[in-house]
Amino acid sequence: MSWQPSYEATKPAKYQRETVTVFKVMLATPLTTHKVLHDVLSEKIAIAELDNEFLPQLLSLAKSY
């Protein structure tokens, strides 16, 4: 079972053509393996780590819960 990238980058006019990364939701089925889930989550983590502005804030908020 192969999978498609779980995100897309776009440059909408609404945001002055700034790059916006949109994470897609992945629905697991009985055919979804742990490897597929691991690969998708690893990809999302790698993308999130590219952000120096919002990721630290998000991690700080997550620690408070």
C-alpha positions in Angstrom: 0.0 0.0 0.0 1.5 3.3 -1.0 0.6 6.7 0.3 0.6 10.3 -1.0 2.3 13.2 0.8 0.0 14.3 3.7 0.5 18.0 3.1 0.5 20.6 0.3 2.1 24.0 0.0 0.1 26.7 -1.7 0.4 30.5 -2.1 -3.2 31.8 -1.8 -4.1 35.4 -2.7 -5.9 35.6 0.6 -2.5 35.5 2.4 -0.6 37.8 0.0 0.9 34.8 -1.8 2.8 33.8 1.2 3.5 30.1 1.3 0.9 28.2 3.4 1.5 24.6 4.4 -1.7 22.6 4.9 -1.6 19.3 6.6 -4.1 16.8 5.3 -6.0 14.4 7.6 -5.1 10.8 7.2 -7.9 8.3 7.8 -6.7 4.9 8.9 -8.3 1.8 7.5 -7.8 -1.9 8.4 -5.2 -1.9 5.6 -3.2 1.0 7.1 0.0 -0.4 8.6 2.1 0.9 11.5 4.8 1.7 8.9 2.4 3.9 6.9 1.3 5.7 10.1 4.9 6.1 11.2 6.0 7.5 7.8 3.2 10.0 7.7 3.8 11.2 11.2 7.6 11.4 10.6 6.9 13.6 7.5 4.6 15.9 9.5 7.2 16.2 12.3 10.0 17.1 9.8 7.8 19.8 8.2 6.8 21.2 11.6 10.5 21.4 12.6 11.2 23.8 9.8 9.1 26.4 11.6 11.0 28.6 14.0 8.1 30.9 14.9 5.1 28.9 15.8 6.5 25.4 16.7 8.1 26.6 20.0 4.8 28.3 21.0 2.9 25.1 20.2 5.3 22.9 22.1 5.1 25.3 25.1 1.3 25.1 25.0 1.4 21.3 24.7 3.7 21.0 27.8 1.1 22.8 29.9 -1.5 20.1 29.4 
